[in-house]
Amino acid sequence: MKYKVHKFEIHMDDDQWKLEDFLNRLEGEVVAVIPNNKNISLAQIYGVSRKIDFLLIIEKIED
């Protein structure tokens, strides 16, 4: 088995359908989806609110 990592730029409020389409086009098995939280403001640093700017999607593919 091999793994492939995809970086998916996302705006959480607007891109749900883009993410759904991207995941449906993958040929392998999705092993994990890892969000990257971008800390911008003081509230985000303390965890009151967060902004996810991209997702790492790990796909298991056949050799």
HTML snippet that shows the backbone in 3Dmol.js (N, CA, C, O; Angstrom):
<script src="https://3Dmol.org/build/3Dmol-min.js"></script>
<div id="view" style="width:600px;height:400px;position:relative"></div>
<script>
const pdb = `
ATOM      1  N   MET A   1       0.830  -1.187   0.000  1.00  0.00           N
ATOM      2  CA  MET A   1       0.000   0.000   0.000  1.00  0.00           C
ATOM      3  C   MET A   1       0.875   1.252   0.000  1.00  0.00           C
ATOM      4  O   MET A   1       1.943   1.292   0.611  1.00  0.00           O
ATOM      5  N   LYS A   2       0.396   2.249  -0.691  1.00  0.00           N
ATOM      6  CA  LYS A   2       1.040   3.555  -0.693  1.00  0.00           C
ATOM      7  C   LYS A   2       0.021   4.583  -0.220  1.00  0.00           C
ATOM      8  O   LYS A   2      -1.189   4.358  -0.256  1.00  0.00           O
ATOM      9  N   TYR A   3       0.545   5.702   0.218  1.00  0.00           N
ATOM     10  CA  TYR A   3      -0.308   6.782   0.690  1.00  0.00           C
ATOM     11  C   TYR A   3      -0.009   8.040  -0.109  1.00  0.00           C
ATOM     12  O   TYR A   3       1.126   8.277  -0.520  1.00  0.00           O
ATOM     13  N   LYS A   4      -1.036   8.835  -0.320  1.00  0.00           N
ATOM     14  CA  LYS A   4      -0.902  10.114  -1.001  1.00  0.00           C
ATOM     15  C   LYS A   4      -1.543  11.178  -0.124  1.00  0.00           C
ATOM     16  O   LYS A   4      -2.637  10.975   0.404  1.00  0.00           O
ATOM     17  N   VAL A   5      -0.869  12.311   0.035  1.00  0.00           N
ATOM     18  CA  VAL A   5      -1.384  13.408   0.854  1.00  0.00           C
ATOM     19  C   VAL A   5      -1.808  14.544  -0.069  1.00  0.00           C
ATOM     20  O   VAL A   5      -1.027  15.006  -0.901  1.00  0.00           O
ATOM     21  N   HIS A   6      -3.047  14.986   0.088  1.00  0.00           N
ATOM     22  CA  HIS A   6      -3.602  16.082  -0.699  1.00  0.00           C
ATOM     23  C   HIS A   6      -3.793  17.287   0.224  1.00  0.00           C
ATOM     24  O   HIS A   6      -4.241  17.142   1.361  1.00  0.00           O
ATOM     25  N   LYS A   7      -3.452  18.461  -0.270  1.00  0.00           N
ATOM     26  CA  LYS A   7      -3.726  19.702   0.459  1.00  0.00           C
ATOM     27  C   LYS A   7      -4.931  20.350  -0.199  1.00  0.00           C
ATOM     28  O   LYS A   7      -4.905  20.652  -1.392  1.00  0.00           O
ATOM     29  N   PHE A   8      -5.987  20.565   0.578  1.00  0.00           N
ATOM     30  CA  PHE A   8      -7.234  21.109   0.053  1.00  0.00           C
ATOM     31  C   PHE A   8      -7.510  22.446   0.718  1.00  0.00           C
ATOM     32  O   PHE A   8      -7.860  22.500   1.897  1.00  0.00           O
ATOM     33  N   GLU A   9      -7.350  23.535  -0.048  1.00  0.00           N
ATOM     34  CA  GLU A   9      -7.652  24.886   0.451  1.00  0.00           C
ATOM     35  C   GLU A   9      -9.158  24.997   0.645  1.00  0.00           C
ATOM     36  O   GLU A   9      -9.929  24.579  -0.219  1.00  0.00           O
ATOM     37  N   ILE A  10      -9.581  25.557   1.774  1.00  0.00           N
ATOM     38  CA  ILE A  10     -11.016  25.571   2.064  1.00  0.00           C
ATOM     39  C   ILE A  10     -11.416  26.836   2.821  1.00  0.00           C
ATOM     40  O   ILE A  10     -10.665  27.369   3.638  1.00  0.00           O
ATOM     41  N   HIS A  11     -12.622  27.289   2.517  1.00  0.00           N
ATOM     42  CA  HIS A  11     -13.314  28.319   3.290  1.00  0.00           C
ATOM     43  C   HIS A  11     -14.542  27.606   3.838  1.00  0.00           C
ATOM     44  O   HIS A  11     -15.488  27.335   3.098  1.00  0.00           O
ATOM     45  N   MET A  12     -14.529  27.308   5.109  1.00  0.00           N
ATOM     46  CA  MET A  12     -15.504  26.389   5.701  1.00  0.00           C
ATOM     47  C   MET A  12     -16.958  26.782   5.445  1.00  0.00           C
ATOM     48  O   MET A  12     -17.810  25.900   5.342  1.00  0.00           O
ATOM     49  N   ASP A  13     -17.264  28.048   5.342  1.00  0.00           N
ATOM     50  CA  ASP A  13     -18.655  28.470   5.144  1.00  0.00           C
ATOM     51  C   ASP A  13     -19.143  28.240   3.713  1.00  0.00           C
ATOM     52  O   ASP A  13     -20.339  28.062   3.484  1.00  0.00           O
ATOM     53  N   ASP A  14     -18.218  28.244   2.754  1.00  0.00           N
ATOM     54  CA  ASP A  14     -18.624  28.256   1.354  1.00  0.00           C
ATOM     55  C   ASP A  14     -18.287  26.995   0.564  1.00  0.00           C
ATOM     56  O   ASP A  14     -18.899  26.753  -0.476  1.00  0.00           O
ATOM     57  N   ASP A  15     -17.343  26.190   1.018  1.00  0.00           N
ATOM     58  CA  ASP A  15     -16.774  25.149   0.171  1.00  0.00           C
ATOM     59  C   ASP A  15     -17.185  23.719   0.510  1.00  0.00           C
ATOM     60  O   ASP A  15     -16.479  22.777   0.150  1.00  0.00           O
ATOM     61  N   GLN A  16     -18.289  23.544   1.178  1.00  0.00           N
ATOM     62  CA  GLN A  16     -18.710  22.186   1.528  1.00  0.00           C
ATOM     63  C   GLN A  16     -18.904  21.339   0.273  1.00  0.00           C
ATOM     64  O   GLN A  16     -18.470  20.188   0.239  1.00  0.00           O
ATOM     65  N   TRP A  17     -19.541  21.880  -0.745  1.00  0.00           N
ATOM     66  CA  TRP A  17     -19.795  21.116  -1.972  1.00  0.00           C
ATOM     67  C   TRP A  17     -18.500  20.809  -2.714  1.00  0.00           C
ATOM     68  O   TRP A  17     -18.388  19.755  -3.340  1.00  0.00           O
ATOM     69  N   LYS A  18     -17.498  21.729  -2.653  1.00  0.00           N
ATOM     70  CA  LYS A  18     -16.210  21.472  -3.295  1.00  0.00           C
ATOM     71  C   LYS A  18     -15.479  20.314  -2.611  1.00  0.00           C
ATOM     72  O   LYS A  18     -14.871  19.473  -3.272  1.00  0.00           O
ATOM     73  N   LEU A  19     -15.549  20.287  -1.282  1.00  0.00           N
ATOM     74  CA  LEU A  19     -14.922  19.199  -0.532  1.00  0.00           C
ATOM     75  C   LEU A  19     -15.613  17.877  -0.838  1.00  0.00           C
ATOM     76  O   LEU A  19     -14.949  16.862  -1.041  1.00  0.00           O
ATOM     77  N   GLU A  20     -16.924  17.883  -0.872  1.00  0.00           N
ATOM     78  CA  GLU A  20     -17.681  16.670  -1.184  1.00  0.00           C
ATOM     79  C   GLU A  20     -17.318  16.147  -2.570  1.00  0.00           C
ATOM     80  O   GLU A  20     -17.120  14.945  -2.750  1.00  0.00           O
ATOM     81  N   ASP A  21     -17.231  17.036  -3.540  1.00  0.00           N
ATOM     82  CA  ASP A  21     -16.866  16.643  -4.901  1.00  0.00           C
ATOM     83  C   ASP A  21     -15.448  16.081  -4.950  1.00  0.00           C
ATOM     84  O   ASP A  21     -15.201  15.067  -5.603  1.00  0.00           O
ATOM     85  N   PHE A  22     -14.520  16.737  -4.261  1.00  0.00           N
ATOM     86  CA  PHE A  22     -13.128  16.277  -4.231  1.00  0.00           C
ATOM     87  C   PHE A  22     -13.034  14.877  -3.630  1.00  0.00           C
ATOM     88  O   PHE A  22     -12.354  14.012  -4.182  1.00  0.00           O
ATOM     89  N   LEU A  23     -13.707  14.651  -2.511  1.00  0.00           N
ATOM     90  CA  LEU A  23     -13.657  13.343  -1.859  1.00  0.00           C
ATOM     91  C   LEU A  23     -14.283  12.257  -2.723  1.00  0.00           C
ATOM     92  O   LEU A  23     -13.793  11.128  -2.743  1.00  0.00           O
ATOM     93  N   ASN A  24     -15.351  12.580  -3.435  1.00  0.00           N
ATOM     94  CA  ASN A  24     -16.004  11.596  -4.301  1.00  0.00           C
ATOM     95  C   ASN A  24     -15.160  11.236  -5.522  1.00  0.00           C
ATOM     96  O   ASN A  24     -15.339  10.161  -6.095  1.00  0.00           O
ATOM     97  N   ARG A  25     -14.251  12.107  -5.925  1.00  0.00           N
ATOM     98  CA  ARG A  25     -13.394  11.830  -7.081  1.00  0.00           C
ATOM     99  C   ARG A  25     -12.153  11.013  -6.721  1.00  0.00           C
ATOM    100  O   ARG A  25     -11.477  10.506  -7.616  1.00  0.00           O
ATOM    101  N   LEU A  26     -11.842  10.875  -5.443  1.00  0.00           N
ATOM    102  CA  LEU A  26     -10.676  10.083  -5.046  1.00  0.00           C
ATOM    103  C   LEU A  26     -10.911   8.622  -5.360  1.00  0.00           C
ATOM    104  O   LEU A  26     -12.018   8.112  -5.185  1.00  0.00           O
ATOM    105  N   GLU A  27      -9.867   7.943  -5.828  1.00  0.00           N
ATOM    106  CA  GLU A  27      -9.989   6.538  -6.184  1.00  0.00           C
ATOM    107  C   GLU A  27      -9.655   5.617  -5.024  1.00  0.00           C
ATOM    108  O   GLU A  27     -10.150   4.491  -4.972  1.00  0.00           O
ATOM    109  N   GLY A  28      -8.827   6.071  -4.093  1.00  0.00           N
ATOM    110  CA  GLY A  28      -8.421   5.244  -2.965  1.00  0.00           C
ATOM    111  C   GLY A  28      -9.314   5.465  -1.754  1.00  0.00           C
ATOM    112  O   GLY A  28     -10.367   6.097  -1.833  1.00  0.00           O
ATOM    113  N   GLU A  29      -8.861   4.927  -0.639  1.00  0.00           N
ATOM    114  CA  GLU A  29      -9.590   5.028   0.628  1.00  0.00           C
ATOM    115  C   GLU A  29      -9.064   6.220   1.421  1.00  0.00           C
ATOM    116  O   GLU A  29      -7.853   6.373   1.580  1.00  0.00           O
ATOM    117  N   VAL A  30      -9.957   7.058   1.917  1.00  0.00           N
ATOM    118  CA  VAL A  30      -9.557   8.191   2.750  1.00  0.00           C
ATOM    119  C   VAL A  30      -9.246   7.663   4.148  1.00  0.00           C
ATOM    120  O   VAL A  30     -10.108   7.088   4.812  1.00  0.00           O
ATOM    121  N   VAL A  31      -8.006   7.866   4.582  1.00  0.00           N
ATOM    122  CA  VAL A  31      -7.555   7.370   5.876  1.00  0.00           C
ATOM    123  C   VAL A  31      -7.758   8.426   6.956  1.00  0.00           C
ATOM    124  O   VAL A  31      -8.150   8.106   8.078  1.00  0.00           O
ATOM    125  N   ALA A  32      -7.489   9.693   6.613  1.00  0.00           N
ATOM    126  CA  ALA A  32      -7.608  10.758   7.608  1.00  0.00           C
ATOM    127  C   ALA A  32      -7.840  12.094   6.917  1.00  0.00           C
ATOM    128  O   ALA A  32      -7.431  12.304   5.775  1.00  0.00           O
ATOM    129  N   VAL A  33      -8.505  12.986   7.635  1.00  0.00           N
ATOM    130  CA  VAL A  33      -8.673  14.380   7.226  1.00  0.00           C
ATOM    131  C   VAL A  33      -8.171  15.216   8.388  1.00  0.00           C
ATOM    132  O   VAL A  33      -8.723  15.162   9.487  1.00  0.00           O
ATOM    133  N   ILE A  34      -7.113  15.996   8.140  1.00  0.00           N
ATOM    134  CA  ILE A  34      -6.467  16.763   9.206  1.00  0.00           C
ATOM    135  C   ILE A  34      -6.637  18.251   8.906  1.00  0.00           C
ATOM    136  O   ILE A  34      -6.115  18.741   7.904  1.00  0.00           O
ATOM    137  N   PRO A  35      -7.364  18.976   9.765  1.00  0.00           N
ATOM    138  CA  PRO A  35      -7.529  20.417   9.545  1.00  0.00           C
ATOM    139  C   PRO A  35      -6.303  21.188  10.027  1.00  0.00           C
ATOM    140  O   PRO A  35      -5.668  20.807  11.010  1.00  0.00           O
ATOM    141  N   ASN A  36      -5.975  22.275   9.327  1.00  0.00           N
ATOM    142  CA  ASN A  36      -4.931  23.190   9.771  1.00  0.00           C
ATOM    143  C   ASN A  36      -5.613  24.430  10.315  1.00  0.00           C
ATOM    144  O   ASN A  36      -6.214  25.200   9.566  1.00  0.00           O
ATOM    145  N   ASN A  37      -5.516  24.618  11.614  1.00  0.00           N
ATOM    146  CA  ASN A  37      -6.117  25.783  12.260  1.00  0.00           C
ATOM    147  C   ASN A  37      -5.149  26.951  12.203  1.00  0.00           C
ATOM    148  O   ASN A  37      -4.024  26.867  12.698  1.00  0.00           O
ATOM    149  N   LYS A  38      -5.594  28.030  11.601  1.00  0.00           N
ATOM    150  CA  LYS A  38      -4.772  29.227  11.493  1.00  0.00           C
ATOM    151  C   LYS A  38      -5.159  30.172  12.622  1.00  0.00           C
ATOM    152  O   LYS A  38      -6.281  30.677  12.662  1.00  0.00           O
ATOM    153  N   ASN A  39      -4.233  30.407  13.532  1.00  0.00           N
ATOM    154  CA  ASN A  39      -4.491  31.326  14.639  1.00  0.00           C
ATOM    155  C   ASN A  39      -4.174  32.744  14.187  1.00  0.00           C
ATOM    156  O   ASN A  39      -3.026  33.085  13.902  1.00  0.00           O
ATOM    157  N   ILE A  40      -5.219  33.558  14.129  1.00  0.00           N
ATOM    158  CA  ILE A  40      -5.041  34.925  13.640  1.00  0.00           C
ATOM    159  C   ILE A  40      -5.232  35.939  14.765  1.00  0.00           C
ATOM    160  O   ILE A  40      -4.377  36.798  14.980  1.00  0.00           O
ATOM    161  N   SER A  41      -6.328  35.844  15.467  1.00  0.00           N
ATOM    162  CA  SER A  41      -6.644  36.843  16.481  1.00  0.00           C
ATOM    163  C   SER A  41      -6.396  36.284  17.875  1.00  0.00           C
ATOM    164  O   SER A  41      -6.140  35.092  18.046  1.00  0.00           O
ATOM    165  N   LEU A  42      -6.476  37.147  18.847  1.00  0.00           N
ATOM    166  CA  LEU A  42      -6.289  36.739  20.240  1.00  0.00           C
ATOM    167  C   LEU A  42      -7.350  35.724  20.649  1.00  0.00           C
ATOM    168  O   LEU A  42      -7.047  34.774  21.371  1.00  0.00           O
ATOM    169  N   ALA A  43      -8.595  35.911  20.197  1.00  0.00           N
ATOM    170  CA  ALA A  43      -9.661  34.958  20.503  1.00  0.00           C
ATOM    171  C   ALA A  43      -9.358  33.587  19.894  1.00  0.00           C
ATOM    172  O   ALA A  43      -9.633  32.557  20.510  1.00  0.00           O
ATOM    173  N   GLN A  44      -8.797  33.576  18.697  1.00  0.00           N
ATOM    174  CA  GLN A  44      -8.455  32.308  18.063  1.00  0.00           C
ATOM    175  C   GLN A  44      -7.281  31.639  18.765  1.00  0.00           C
ATOM    176  O   GLN A  44      -7.246  30.414  18.877  1.00  0.00           O
ATOM    177  N   ILE A  45      -6.328  32.421  19.234  1.00  0.00           N
ATOM    178  CA  ILE A  45      -5.183  31.858  19.948  1.00  0.00           C
ATOM    179  C   ILE A  45      -5.643  31.165  21.224  1.00  0.00           C
ATOM    180  O   ILE A  45      -5.122  30.105  21.571  1.00  0.00           O
ATOM    181  N   TYR A  46      -6.610  31.747  21.925  1.00  0.00           N
ATOM    182  CA  TYR A  46      -7.107  31.150  23.161  1.00  0.00           C
ATOM    183  C   TYR A  46      -8.200  30.114  22.919  1.00  0.00           C
ATOM    184  O   TYR A  46      -8.753  29.580  23.880  1.00  0.00           O
ATOM    185  N   GLY A  47      -8.519  29.822  21.689  1.00  0.00           N
ATOM    186  CA  GLY A  47      -9.439  28.745  21.372  1.00  0.00           C
ATOM    187  C   GLY A  47     -10.909  29.107  21.386  1.00  0.00           C
ATOM    188  O   GLY A  47     -11.755  28.219  21.279  1.00  0.00           O
ATOM    189  N   VAL A  48     -11.240  30.380  21.514  1.00  0.00           N
ATOM    190  CA  VAL A  48     -12.640  30.793  21.507  1.00  0.00           C
ATOM    191  C   VAL A  48     -13.223  30.601  20.111  1.00  0.00           C
ATOM    192  O   VAL A  48     -14.360  30.153  19.968  1.00  0.00           O
ATOM    193  N   SER A  49     -12.456  30.936  19.095  1.00  0.00           N
ATOM    194  CA  SER A  49     -12.881  30.708  17.711  1.00  0.00           C
ATOM    195  C   SER A  49     -11.658  30.295  16.903  1.00  0.00           C
ATOM    196  O   SER A  49     -10.524  30.620  17.256  1.00  0.00           O
ATOM    197  N   ARG A  50     -11.903  29.588  15.834  1.00  0.00           N
ATOM    198  CA  ARG A  50     -10.810  29.122  14.992  1.00  0.00           C
ATOM    199  C   ARG A  50     -11.161  29.305  13.529  1.00  0.00           C
ATOM    200  O   ARG A  50     -12.332  29.373  13.156  1.00  0.00           O
ATOM    201  N   LYS A  51     -10.128  29.384  12.708  1.00  0.00           N
ATOM    202  CA  LYS A  51     -10.305  29.457  11.267  1.00  0.00           C
ATOM    203  C   LYS A  51      -9.484  28.332  10.661  1.00  0.00           C
ATOM    204  O   LYS A  51      -8.281  28.233  10.899  1.00  0.00           O
ATOM    205  N   ILE A  52     -10.133  27.493   9.884  1.00  0.00           N
ATOM    206  CA  ILE A  52      -9.434  26.419   9.188  1.00  0.00           C
ATOM    207  C   ILE A  52      -9.147  26.916   7.783  1.00  0.00           C
ATOM    208  O   ILE A  52     -10.068  27.245   7.035  1.00  0.00           O
ATOM    209  N   ASP A  53      -7.851  26.971   7.415  1.00  0.00           N
ATOM    210  CA  ASP A  53      -7.513  27.485   6.094  1.00  0.00           C
ATOM    211  C   ASP A  53      -7.243  26.387   5.076  1.00  0.00           C
ATOM    212  O   ASP A  53      -7.382  26.625   3.876  1.00  0.00           O
ATOM    213  N   PHE A  54      -6.861  25.190   5.519  1.00  0.00           N
ATOM    214  CA  PHE A  54      -6.755  24.076   4.588  1.00  0.00           C
ATOM    215  C   PHE A  54      -6.862  22.755   5.326  1.00  0.00           C
ATOM    216  O   PHE A  54      -6.704  22.686   6.545  1.00  0.00           O
ATOM    217  N   LEU A  55      -7.135  21.704   4.556  1.00  0.00           N
ATOM    218  CA  LEU A  55      -7.212  20.348   5.083  1.00  0.00           C
ATOM    219  C   LEU A  55      -6.131  19.510   4.426  1.00  0.00           C
ATOM    220  O   LEU A  55      -5.857  19.667   3.236  1.00  0.00           O
ATOM    221  N   LEU A  56      -5.518  18.624   5.189  1.00  0.00           N
ATOM    222  CA  LEU A  56      -4.667  17.601   4.621  1.00  0.00           C
ATOM    223  C   LEU A  56      -5.506  16.332   4.573  1.00  0.00           C
ATOM    224  O   LEU A  56      -6.044  15.896   5.592  1.00  0.00           O
ATOM    225  N   ILE A  57      -5.615  15.748   3.400  1.00  0.00           N
ATOM    226  CA  ILE A  57      -6.417  14.544   3.213  1.00  0.00           C
ATOM    227  C   ILE A  57      -5.468  13.417   2.827  1.00  0.00           C
ATOM    228  O   ILE A  57      -4.774  13.501   1.813  1.00  0.00           O
ATOM    229  N   ILE A  58      -5.440  12.368   3.633  1.00  0.00           N
ATOM    230  CA  ILE A  58      -4.539  11.245   3.405  1.00  0.00           C
ATOM    231  C   ILE A  58      -5.327  10.121   2.755  1.00  0.00           C
ATOM    232  O   ILE A  58      -6.334   9.654   3.288  1.00  0.00           O
ATOM    233  N   GLU A  59      -4.848   9.696   1.591  1.00  0.00           N
ATOM    234  CA  GLU A  59      -5.530   8.677   0.792  1.00  0.00           C
ATOM    235  C   GLU A  59      -4.635   7.440   0.680  1.00  0.00           C
ATOM    236  O   GLU A  59      -3.453   7.551   0.354  1.00  0.00           O
ATOM    237  N   LYS A  60      -5.200   6.273   0.950  1.00  0.00           N
ATOM    238  CA  LYS A  60      -4.479   5.015   0.759  1.00  0.00           C
ATOM    239  C   LYS A  60      -4.784   4.523  -0.644  1.00  0.00           C
ATOM    240  O   LYS A  60      -5.947   4.370  -1.018  1.00  0.00           O
ATOM    241  N   ILE A  61      -3.715   4.269  -1.435  1.00  0.00           N
ATOM    242  CA  ILE A  61      -3.894   3.837  -2.814  1.00  0.00           C
ATOM    243  C   ILE A  61      -3.213   2.484  -3.017  1.00  0.00           C
ATOM    244  O   ILE A  61      -2.278   2.123  -2.302  1.00  0.00           O
ATOM    245  N   GLU A  62      -3.704   1.755  -4.005  1.00  0.00           N
ATOM    246  CA  GLU A  62      -3.107   0.462  -4.365  1.00  0.00           C
ATOM    247  C   GLU A  62      -1.787   0.709  -5.071  1.00  0.00           C
ATOM    248  O   GLU A  62      -1.601   1.745  -5.710  1.00  0.00           O
ATOM    249  N   ASP A  63      -0.868  -0.245  -4.957  1.00  0.00           N
ATOM    250  CA  ASP A  63       0.428  -0.148  -5.646  1.00  0.00           C
ATOM    251  C   ASP A  63       0.267  -0.241  -7.130  1.00  0.00           C
ATOM    252  O   ASP A  63       1.254  -0.178  -7.863  1.00  0.00           O
TER     253      ASP A  63
END
`;
const viewer = $3Dmol.createViewer("view");
viewer.addModel(pdb, "pdb");
viewer.setStyle({}, {cartoon: {color: "spectrum"}});
viewer.zoomTo();
viewer.render();
</script>
